[in-house]
Each structure stands twice: as C-alpha cells, then as structure tokens.
Amino acid sequence: MIWLKSTRELELMKAASSIVAEVIQALTEYVRPGVTTQEIDEKARTLIIERGGRPAFKGYRGFPGDICISINEEVVHGIPGPRRLKEGDIVSLDIGVELDRYFGDGTVTLPVGRISKEAKRLLKVTRNALRIGIEQARPGNRLSNLSWAIQSYVEKNGYSVVRQFVGHGIGKNMHEEPAVPNFGLPDRGPRLKPGMVLAIEPMVNQGGIEVKVLSDGWTAVTCDGKLSAHFEHTVAITESGPEVLTRCRKKNL
C-alpha cells in the first residue's frame, strides 16, 4: 500500500530531510585525500546527533555503519572502516536520518581531489539523471515514466543503470511502497498523487549493469570493476509538482 502523507507529516519529513541536506553539505567540505571512511562516518554521526536526529542506517538489518560510504567501483552499501581516500577517487555518501519518527534519505557522489575527465562525466550524467527523474514526479504521471526517463538519458550517454537496487517510497519507514526503479517501460505502474514521497536514486555504472555483493554481506560492486555513481533525493509529490526535501544549498548537490 502506498501511503499519502498529510501536510503535518510532510513538515516532519522536511525537518528530517533538512538534516540530511545539511550533513551532505558539511561532508562535501570534509571529504579529501587521506581521510578514512570511518572518520567520515563519525563526522556524519556527530552532525546528525547535534541536529537532534538519529542515523537511520545504524543497525538497520544489521548494518554496522552510521552512513553508507562507497568508493569507485562500489555501487551502494559500502561499510565505513580504515580505508583512506586517495586523490582521484570518487566516493558516494548515502545518508538516512530519522527525526520524530519520520525519515529523510539522500546521496551524493563526490570527487576526491582532482579526478579524471571520465569520472567527472559519470558524475555529471548521474546527477542529471536524478534531475530528469525528479521532473517526472508530477501528479497524474505514471511511476514508470520517471524510471524510463532516467534509463533513457543514462543509456543515451553510454552508461548503464543498476537493476539490482532501486529507489523507494519513504515516510514513517525508511523503505515503503512503491519501489522506484531506474529502468522500465513507460506508462506503467501507479499514478503519482499529491502526498506521495519518493526516494529517487539513480545508480549509474560506467560499464555493464552487473553487480555483486562482497563477502561482508553489504558492499555491492560492479562486476567489471568500472566506476559507479549514485545520487539521491527525497521528493514529495505536490499539486504544483515535485518538491525536493533534501535539497542542498550548495550548487550542484
């Protein structure tokens, strides 16, 4: 069942999502060569708690970190640890926050120092794919038109979208109906209605679509070892169109 949020519930979700946005903005300045993923995780936890929130991923289905941190060929669900970022890496920071029993969720993929032209292009295309998907999040549109728009744009640019992991509804739970794939045929699925809130999150691979989960049970990587990027916003469907609840003030995030 797809739950439509009331005005009050949307306000609570905006508050949780604003913490996500603030933490992403702060971590953008914190990420640099030499910092460990554990240090990034600890910084994120401190920032979330200072703002009255709870790191939503900590302990979720046994996940050991406060946020997910995925580097280069890692697609999603990377576990924070002693690994140090190095010049030329790209790193995805996936952040979930619970506040007053409601959730916000957002992801950004950041360059670490100077990165290659190929990596820059991957980040640009993935970020644009999210923007294009959000534009489809309007009342009366079918959900799969959002998915089709993302897939079409990504594949036109020579990349592939991950099939194994998808976006989702969000509200009182981190993951709710409906599933929000980044692929599919147009004009299918439920019609979007005001009050729906979606976590839209294209995961885009430089190479093929195939991914596998490592022996840690969490970290998903591309099977061909090529780069993957991930951007995500929590988006409310309103009468006037999509409202991005996790919008960062910093340009391009």
N, C-alpha and C positions, 0 to 999 in steps of 0.2 A: 504493500500500500504506500502511495506517495502522500506524505503529509504536507498540507499547506500551512504555512506559518502566519500567525496573526501579526498585527502591527507591533504589539508588545514583544513577541518572540523575535521579530526581525531586529528590533532595537537591541535585544540581548545578544543576538548573533553579531550585530555590528560591533558591539563592545568587545566580544571575544576576537573577532576578526581584526579589529584595530590593533590589538596586541600583536597578532601575527605580523601585520604590516610594519609595526614599529620595530619588532625584533629582526625582521628581514632587513630593514633599512640599517639598523645598527650593525648587523653581522656583515653587511656589504663593506663597511669600513674596516671590519676586524679581519676579514679573510686576506691572507697574504702568504707569500712563500715562507716556510719554516714553522708555521703554526700547526699544531696537531688537530686532528678531528675531535679528540677528547677535549681539548681546550675550547674549541668552537661549541661543542655540546654543553660544557659547563657554563660558558658565557650565555648561551641561549637560555639555559635553565634559570640562571640568575635574573636575566632580563624579564622572563615570563613571570617569575615569582614576585619580583619587585612591582609588577603591574597588577598583582592580585590574581593572576591566572595559574593554571596548572598545566605542565607539559603533558599533552594528551596522549602522546605515544609511549610514555614511560610505563612499562608493564603491559601494554596493550597486546594481548595474545602472547605475552612473554617477551616482548621486545625490550632489550636491555638499555637502550639509549633514551635520551630526552627528545632528540630530533633525529631524523634520518639524514645521513651525510654520504653522498655517493660521488665517486671520483672517476672521471674519464669514461671507461667502458662500463662502469657500474650504472645501471639504469635507475633503480629505486632500492630503498630499504637498506642502505649501507649502514653498518653499525659503527658508531664512533669508537675511536681507540688511539693507539700511539702513532699511527701513520702521520707523517708530516707532509703538508702540501709543498709542492715544488713549482718553480717557475714553469709556466706553460700548461699546467693542469687546468681542467675545468671541474668545478665542484657544485653539486646540486644540494641545496639545503631545503628539506621538506619539514615544515613546522606546523604542528597542530596545537591548539590551545583550547582548554575548557575554562569557561568563566560562568558562574551562576548557572551551571548545568547545561550550557549551550556551547557549541563548538565553532571554531574557525579553522581553516586549513589553507595553507599556501606554500608554494615552492618557487625558488628562483635558482637558476644555474649561473654561476659567476666565473669570470676568468680569474686565474691566479697569476698576477703579474702580466707579462706580455704573452699572448697566446698566438697560435698560427692563424693565418687567414681562413683556413678550412674550419677551424674551431669557431672563429668569430662568425662565420656564415651559418654554421649549425645553430648557434645560439640565437642569431637574428631570425632565422626561419622558424625555430621553435617558439620564440616569443611572439612572432607574427601569427603563427598558427593558433595560439591561445587567443589573441585579439580577434581573429577571424571567427573562431568558435563562439566567443562571447557575443559578437554581433548577431549571431543567430538565436540568442537566448531571449526571445520575444514572445509575448502571449500569442497563442494560436499557431505558432510554428510547431512542427513535429520535432521530437528529440533527435531523430536520426539525421535531420538536415544539419544540425550542429556537428554531428560526427562526420558526415560526408564533406562538409566544408573544410574541416581540419585535414582529413585524409587527402582530399583533392589538392589542397595547397601544398602539403608536405611532399606528396609524390611528384607534383609538377616541378618541384625544386630538387628532385633527385634523391630524396631521403625516404625512409620508411617509418611507419608508426607502429608502436608496440601493440600487440593484440592481447598479451597475457595479463596486462594490468590496465585498468580503466578508471575513469572518474566516477563520481558517485553523488547521490544526494547527501545532505548533511543537515543537522539540526540539534536535537537532543542527544543524538548519537553521532559518532564520527562518520560512520558509514550507514547510509539509509538508501532506500529506493528513491529514484531509479538508478541503475548503472548508466554511466555516461561514457560509452566507447569513443575512441578517437578514429573510428573507421566504421564503414557500413553504407548501405544503400539509402538514398534519400526517401523522404515521405513515408517513414515508418515510425512505429513507436507512439508513445503518448503525446498528446498535445500539451504544450507548455502553458501553465496557468500562473497568474499572479499568486505569490505566496510560496511557490516552489523555490528551493535554494539548492544550487548545484555546485559541487567542486569540479571544475573543468580543468583537466590537467593533461595536455598532450605530452607524451614521451616519444621522442623522435631519435631514431638511430641513423648514424652516418652510413651504415651498411644495411644488412638484412634485418628482417623482423625477429629472427630467432633469438631468444634469451633463455638463460638457465639460472637456477638458484644454486648458490655455492653451498658448501658443506656446513656453513654456520646456520643454515635454515632460513636466512633472511635476504642476504645480498643477492640481487638479480643483476646479471651482467650480460652483455651482448655475446653471442656465441662466436662471432667472428673477431672479437677483440676491438672493434671500432668504437668510436665515441658515441655517447648518448647524452641528450639534453632533456630537461624537464622543467616546465613552467606551469604554475597552477594559481588559480584564484577561486575564492568563494564568491558566488554570483547569485544574487536574488533576482527572480523574475518579477517585474513590477508592471503596472498598467502602461507606463511610459517607456518600458524597455528594460534592458539589463542594468543592474546596479552592482558594481564590483565592491564587495565589502572589505576585501583585503588590499585595496589599492594603496600602494606606497606613494609617498610624496616625491621620492627621488625619481628623476626622469628614467623612463625605460624599464622600471621594475613593476 
